[in-house]
């Protein structure tokens, strides 16, 4: 899955990717995320986050040509959201735009 994250819309959050799941025990969500090599900007920094039932439980910021793995315990959870936004370093402005990727998304037993 891919989405363009820009300084306007995506910079301040944008729409999250939302999953409604059965409230069962013993599972975790594993998401592999990256920034597309064809992104308009090669200096943008993206922050991905997982929010489980309203609480942020995992977050990672990645630069161009990087990837990361986010994991979250989803035992007894009803709603999981993934957000992505530009996350410029302190005292720096937001860059142009970048393409955020979710390259793999699985539910696994803990």
C-alpha positions in Angstrom: 0.0 0.0 0.0 1.2 3.5 -0.8 0.2 7.0 0.0 1.6 10.4 -0.8 2.4 12.4 2.4 2.8 16.1 1.8 3.4 19.2 4.0 -0.2 20.2 3.8 -2.6 17.3 4.2 -0.3 14.5 5.4 1.9 16.7 7.4 -0.7 17.1 10.1 -1.9 13.6 10.2 -4.1 12.8 7.2 -6.5 9.9 7.3 -5.2 6.8 9.2 -5.4 3.3 7.9 -7.9 1.6 10.2 -8.5 -2.0 11.0 -11.5 -3.4 13.0 -10.4 -6.7 14.5 -12.0 -9.5 16.7 -11.1 -9.0 20.3 -9.0 -12.1 20.8 -6.0 -12.8 23.0 -2.4 -13.7 22.0 -1.8 -11.8 18.8 0.4 -9.0 17.7 0.4 -6.8 14.5 3.6 -6.5 12.6 3.9 -3.8 10.0 6.9 -3.3 7.7 7.0 0.3 6.4 9.3 2.2 4.1 9.7 5.3 2.0 9.4 4.8 -1.7 12.5 5.4 -3.8 10.4 7.3 -6.3 9.3 9.9 -3.6 9.3 13.5 -4.9 11.7 14.4 -2.0 14.8 12.5 -0.9 15.1 14.5 2.3 11.7 14.0 3.8 11.4 12.2 7.1 8.3 10.2 7.8 6.9 9.1 11.1 4.7 5.9 11.2 2.7 5.1 14.3 0.4 2.3 15.5 -2.6 3.3 17.6 -4.5 0.6 19.4 -7.9 1.5 20.9 -6.9 5.1 21.0 -3.4 4.7 22.5 -0.2 5.1 20.5 1.8 2.0 21.2 4.6 2.1 18.6 6.2 4.8 16.4 9.2 5.0 14.2 10.6 7.8 12.0 12.4 6.9 8.8 14.5 8.8 6.3 14.6 8.3 2.5 15.8 4.8 1.5 15.1 3.4 5.0 12.6 0.9 6.2 11.3 -0.1 9.7 9.2 -2.7 11.5 6.5 -1.7 13.9 5.0 -4.2 16.3 2.0 -3.9 18.6 0.2 -6.2 21.0 -3.4 -6.3 19.8 -4.7 -8.7 22.4 -8.3 -7.9 23.1 -8.1 -4.8 20.9 -11.1 -3.7 18.7 -9.5 -0.9 16.5 -6.0 -0.5 15.2 -5.0 2.6 13.3 -1.8 3.3 11.4 -0.8 6.9 10.9 1.9 8.5 8.9 3.0 12.1 8.8 6.1 14.1 7.9 8.3 14.5 10.9 10.9 17.2 10.2 13.8 17.4 12.7 13.5 20.1 15.3 13.9 23.7 13.9 13.5 22.5 10.3 10.6 23.1 7.9 8.5 20.3 6.4 9.9 19.1 3.1 8.0 18.7 -0.2 6.4 15.3 -0.3 7.2 11.6 0.1 5.5 8.3 -0.7 4.9 6.2 2.4 4.8 2.4 1.9 3.4 -0.5 3.9 5.2 -3.4 2.4 3.9 -6.1 4.7 1.2 -6.3 7.4 0.5 -9.5 9.4 -1.2 -10.7 12.5 1.0 -13.1 14.3 0.6 -15.1 17.5 2.8 -13.8 20.3 
